Amino acid sequence: MEKRANRLDRAFNPHTVAVVGDKKQGGYSWLKSMSTFKGKVYSVQIDESELPGIQELGVPNYRSLLEIPEPVDYVVCAVPRAVSPRIVQDCIKKGVGGVTLFTSGFAETGTEEGIRLQKAITEMAREAGLVLIGPNCMGIFNPSLGVRHSVDQYAGDGGPVGFVSQSGTHATYFSLVGAVNGVRVSKSVSYGNAVVLDSPDYLEYLSQDDATRVIGMYIEGVKDGRRFFRTLNEVARHKPVLIWKGGMTQAGTRATASHTGQLAESATVWEAVMRQCGAIKVDSLEEMVDAIKALLHIKPSTGARVGLIAMTGGQSVVITDTFARAGLEVPLLSEKSYQQFATWFSVVGGSYKNPLDVSSNFFRVPDPLGNLLKMLSTLDADENVDIVVLELSVAFMAGIQQKDPGFLSKLTEALADFKQRSAKAFLVILIAGHREAWAVDIRENLMKGGIPAYPSFDRGARAVKRAIDYYRFFHS
């Protein structure tokens, strides 16, 4: 495994990058994406009409990869499919570390020409031992080095999450949606038709990457099911692996064949593989980001007993139902906790059985933040509680903030301090209501304090349950 994974290192951590075939028609999107790259970027383009635009970007251009006067670690190939074998051959002659074949129109089209060309580049790359990513893909994203496949992606500081995606769109969206939820990428790859390298190759590589703590995968199909099972079984023991499987329905199976030319295995087989290996099954990008956020930012717990704090009576009922339906327990608190609450909770005007219903009067008392911290501390000390869940209503928060402009900052600081002191898992459910703009800012501030905030009871409950199931599988 180690030797195979090390082959990919030049491509994932390049010193030099070459973009072949970028054009004005596409806005020179590849060269602009690579503008953040910390190393040297070259262009390869023979069309004279394209050269002024490339020169304006300040990128040196050559007519061939072979003319570039230094070794090239990573190549992005965006030429028409008929030209792609020529570029692959030049990559082999140049001894590049790896090439992403962005070009599509191969076997996924089902055409004789597409199948023939895909076979040709596959045979060339395999015979030469070339690291070929794709075709029909977006390739590598390494934010710490500024290697991007979209101008919308961030560069500079990366994160602890590796992402392996058969879809280019999902790879891009994961990086963008994840970032606003406190989930940042260490390295990711979109690998398309997987003619030479398949998902197990990238899974192996990320398993050995010190910067990667968690691995997410979007997969439509695999070529060697036994190898995938062996690899997943080994990697999941050391790092959490989350799998979003595309093509789990009959219609979805048909769609995968036309998207990446993959034959999708039955949903029953995939679910059995994930269950046996301890991988975490998710069914959407949203669920992927939510579950990873739980793994990164919620303290590990194998206990499923939740102590709930809700803002109003109706919400206290709904949050209880939602967490119970997700497979979590909402127990009665200890007698000691009830005795403590009885000495002061009537000031708030709600109830404190579990869930704690603080009611809207909570925000009219002289010290709402102090009372909230007393609730959290009591749940933290309660022997019947493993996880503390706090609902925050943005409408109520906004009302206090308008009277006390420093309230949200004080709240975030206090919750971050509670999370650090507590040994228990802690998360926030931030209900936006009609105040979505406020919610974005509050959620961002909470994440800066390391506090995961979910936009609904359902998403928070499902995310924390997935994390608990993972810890139970490997640590119970």
Residue pairs with C-beta under 8 A, 6 or more apart in sequence:
1 204
1 231
1 234
2 208
4 201
4 204
5 201
5 204
5 205
5 207
5 208
7 129
7 131
8 98
8 131
8 197
8 201
8 202
8 205
9 97
9 205
10 73
10 74
10 96
10 97
10 98
10 131
11 73
11 74
11 97
11 98
11 99
11 100
11 131
11 133
11 140
12 98
12 140
12 142
12 187
12 189
12 205
13 73
13 142
13 145
14 37
14 39
14 73
14 74
14 97
14 145
14 147
15 39
15 40
15 73
16 39
16 40
16 41
16 42
16 68
16 70
16 71
16 72
16 73
16 74
17 34
17 37
17 39
17 40
17 41
17 42
17 72
17 73
17 74
17 75
17 76
17 147
18 41
18 42
18 43
18 44
18 65
18 68
18 72
18 74
18 75
18 76
18 96
19 30
19 31
19 34
19 41
19 42
19 43
19 44
19 59
19 75
19 76
19 78
20 43
20 44
20 45
20 65
20 75
20 76
20 77
20 78
20 79
20 87
21 44
21 45
21 77
21 78
21 79
21 80
21 83
21 87
22 28
22 29
22 30
22 31
22 43
22 45
22 50
22 54
22 78
23 45
23 47
23 50
23 78
24 49
24 50
24 53
26 78
28 53
28 54
28 57
29 150
29 151
30 76
30 78
30 102
30 149
31 41
31 43
31 54
31 57
31 59
32 57
32 151
33 148
33 149
33 150
33 151
33 153
34 41
34 76
34 146
34 147
34 148
35 41
35 57
35 146
36 146
36 148
36 155
36 156
37 145
37 146
37 147
37 148
38 145
38 146
39 73
39 145
40 70
41 59
42 59
42 60
42 61
42 62
42 68
42 72
43 54
43 59
43 60
43 61
43 62
44 61
44 62
44 63
44 64
44 65
44 68
45 51
45 54
45 61
45 63
46 63
51 61
54 61
55 61
62 68
64 90
65 72
65 75
65 87
65 90
65 91
65 93
65 94
65 96
66 90
66 93
66 94
68 94
71 94
71 95
71 96
72 94
72 96
72 97
73 96
73 97
73 98
74 96
74 97
74 98
74 99
74 100
74 140
74 147
75 87
75 91
75 96
75 98
75 99
75 100
76 99
76 100
76 102
76 139
76 149
77 84
77 87
77 88
77 91
77 99
77 100
77 101
77 102
77 103
78 102
78 103
79 87
79 103
80 103
81 103
81 104
81 105
81 106
81 114
81 117
81 135
82 117
84 101
84 103
84 117
84 121
84 135
85 117
85 120
85 121
85 124
87 99
88 99
88 101
88 121
88 124
88 125
88 130
88 132
89 124
91 99
91 130
92 124
92 125
92 128
92 130
96 130
97 131
98 130
98 131
98 132
98 133
98 140
99 130
99 131
99 132
99 133
100 133
100 134
100 137
100 138
100 139
100 140
100 149
101 121
101 132
101 133
101 134
101 135
101 136
101 137
101 192
102 134
102 135
102 136
102 137
102 138
102 139
103 134
103 135
103 136
104 135
104 136
104 192
105 114
105 136
106 114
106 115
106 117
106 118
106 135
106 136
106 193
106 195
106 261
107 114
107 115
107 118
107 193
107 195
107 261
108 114
108 136
108 193
108 257
108 258
108 259
108 260
108 261
109 258
110 258
110 261
118 135
118 193
118 195
121 132
121 135
121 195
122 132
122 195
122 196
124 130
125 132
125 195
125 196
126 196
130 196
131 196
131 197
132 195
132 196
132 197
133 139
133 140
133 189
133 191
133 192
133 196
133 197
134 191
134 192
134 193
134 194
134 195
135 192
135 193
135 195
136 192
136 193
136 260
137 166
137 168
137 190
137 191
137 192
137 193
138 149
138 150
138 168
138 171
138 172
138 190
139 149
139 189
139 190
140 147
140 149
140 187
140 188
140 189
141 147
141 148
141 149
141 153
141 171
141 175
141 185
141 187
141 188
141 189
142 158
142 186
142 187
143 153
143 154
143 155
143 156
143 157
143 158
143 159
143 175
143 184
143 185
144 156
144 157
144 158
144 186
144 211
146 155
146 156
148 155
149 168
149 171
149 172
149 190
150 172
150 175
152 172
152 176
153 172
153 175
153 176
154 175
154 179
154 184
157 184
158 184
158 185
158 186
158 187
158 211
159 183
159 184
159 185
159 186
160 184
160 186
160 211
160 212
160 213
160 214
160 296
161 178
161 183
161 184
161 185
161 186
161 212
161 213
161 214
161 215
161 216
161 292
161 296
162 185
162 186
162 187
162 188
162 206
162 209
162 212
162 214
162 215
162 216
163 171
163 174
163 175
163 178
163 185
163 188
163 189
163 215
163 216
163 217
163 218
164 188
164 189
164 191
164 199
164 202
164 203
164 206
164 215
164 216
164 217
164 218
164 219
165 171
165 174
165 188
165 189
165 190
165 191
165 217
165 218
166 190
166 191
166 192
166 194
166 199
166 218
166 219
166 220
166 221
166 246
166 260
166 262
167 190
167 218
167 220
167 246
167 259
167 260
168 190
168 192
170 190
170 218
170 244
170 285
171 188
171 189
171 190
171 218
172 190
173 285
174 185
174 188
174 216
174 218
174 285
174 288
174 289
175 185
175 188
177 285
177 286
177 289
178 184
178 185
178 289
178 292
179 185
180 444
181 289
181 290
181 293
181 447
182 293
182 296
182 297
182 447
182 452
183 289
183 292
183 293
183 296
186 206
186 209
186 211
186 212
186 213
187 206
187 209
187 211
187 212
189 202
191 197
191 198
191 199
191 202
192 260
193 260
193 261
193 262
194 223
194 260
194 262
198 222
198 223
198 224
198 228
199 217
199 219
199 222
199 228
200 222
200 224
200 227
200 228
200 231
200 232
203 215
203 217
203 231
203 232
203 235
203 241
204 231
204 235
206 212
206 215
206 235
206 239
207 215
207 234
207 235
207 238
207 239
212 239
213 239
213 240
213 296
214 239
214 240
214 241
214 242
214 292
214 295
214 296
215 235
215 239
215 240
215 241
215 242
216 241
216 242
216 243
216 244
216 288
216 292
217 241
217 242
217 243
217 244
218 244
218 246
218 288
219 243
219 244
219 245
219 246
220 245
220 246
220 247
220 256
220 259
220 260
220 262
220 264
221 247
221 256
221 260
221 262
221 263
221 264
221 265
222 228
222 262
222 265
225 265
225 269
228 273
229 273
229 276
229 277
232 241
232 273
232 274
232 277
232 279
233 276
233 277
235 241
236 277
236 278
236 279
237 278
237 474
240 280
240 295
240 470
241 277
241 279
241 280
242 279
242 280
242 281
242 282
242 288
242 291
242 292
243 270
243 274
243 279
243 280
243 281
243 282
244 282
244 283
244 284
244 285
244 287
244 288
245 267
245 270
245 281
246 252
246 255
246 256
246 264
247 253
247 255
247 256
247 262
247 264
248 264
248 267
248 270
248 283
249 267
252 264
253 263
253 264
256 262
256 263
256 264
257 263
257 264
271 281
273 279
274 280
274 281
275 281
278 470
278 473
278 474
280 291
280 466
280 469
280 470
282 288
282 291
282 466
286 459
287 462
287 463
287 466
290 454
290 459
290 460
290 462
290 463
291 462
291 463
291 466
291 467
293 452
293 454
293 463
294 427
294 452
294 463
294 464
294 466
294 467
295 467
295 470
296 452
297 447
297 450
297 451
297 452
298 425
298 426
298 427
298 452
298 464
298 467
299 419
299 422
299 423
299 424
299 425
299 426
300 425
300 467
300 471
300 475
301 386
301 387
301 424
301 425
301 467
301 468
301 471
302 468
302 471
302 472
302 475
302 476
303 386
303 387
303 468
304 327
304 328
304 329
304 386
304 387
304 465
304 468
305 328
305 329
305 330
305 331
305 384
305 385
305 386
305 387
306 323
306 328
306 329
306 330
306 385
306 386
306 387
306 388
306 389
307 333
307 354
307 356
307 379
307 382
307 384
307 385
307 387
307 388
307 389
308 316
308 319
308 320
308 323
308 330
308 354
308 355
308 356
308 389
308 391
309 355
309 356
309 358
309 372
309 375
309 376
309 379
309 388
309 389
309 390
309 391
310 316
310 319
310 355
310 356
310 357
310 358
310 391
311 358
311 359
311 360
311 362
311 391
311 392
311 393
311 396
311 431
312 357
312 358
312 359
312 360
312 393
313 350
313 351
313 357
313 359
315 357
315 391
315 393
315 431
316 350
316 351
316 355
316 356
316 357
318 457
319 355
319 389
319 391
319 429
319 457
320 330
320 355
322 457
322 458
322 461
323 330
323 389
323 457
323 461
324 330
325 461
326 458
326 461
326 462
326 464
326 465
327 465
328 387
328 461
328 464
328 465
328 468
330 354
330 355
331 354
331 384
331 385
332 353
332 354
332 384
333 352
333 353
333 354
333 378
333 379
333 382
333 384
333 385
334 382
334 383
334 384
336 381
336 382
337 378
337 379
337 381
337 382
337 384
338 352
340 378
341 352
341 356
341 378
344 371
344 374
345 352
347 365
347 371
348 358
348 359
348 361
348 362
348 365
348 371
349 359
349 361
349 362
350 356
350 357
350 358
350 359
350 361
350 362
351 357
352 375
354 385
356 375
356 379
358 371
358 372
358 375
360 396
362 368
362 371
362 372
363 396
363 399
363 400
365 371
368 400
369 407
369 410
369 411
369 414
372 390
372 411
372 414
373 414
373 418
376 388
376 390
376 418
376 422
377 418
379 385
379 388
380 388
380 418
380 421
380 422
380 423
380 424
385 424
386 424
386 425
387 424
387 425
387 426
387 427
387 464
388 422
388 424
388 425
388 426
388 427
389 426
389 427
389 428
389 429
389 460
389 464
390 415
390 426
390 427
390 428
390 429
391 428
391 429
391 431
391 457
392 428
392 429
392 430
392 431
392 442
392 453
393 431
393 433
394 430
394 431
394 432
394 433
394 435
394 438
394 439
394 442
395 433
395 434
395 435
397 407
397 408
397 411
397 438
397 442
398 435
398 438
400 407
401 407
401 408
408 442
408 445
409 445
412 442
412 445
412 446
412 448
412 449
412 451
413 449
415 428
415 446
415 449
415 451
416 449
416 450
416 451
418 426
419 426
419 449
419 450
419 451
420 450
425 464
425 467
426 451
427 451
427 452
427 453
427 454
427 460
427 463
427 464
428 446
428 451
428 452
428 453
428 454
429 453
429 454
429 455
429 456
429 457
429 460
430 439
430 442
430 443
430 446
430 453
430 454
430 455
431 455
431 456
432 438
432 439
432 455
439 455
442 453
443 453
443 455
446 452
446 453
447 453
452 463
454 460
454 463
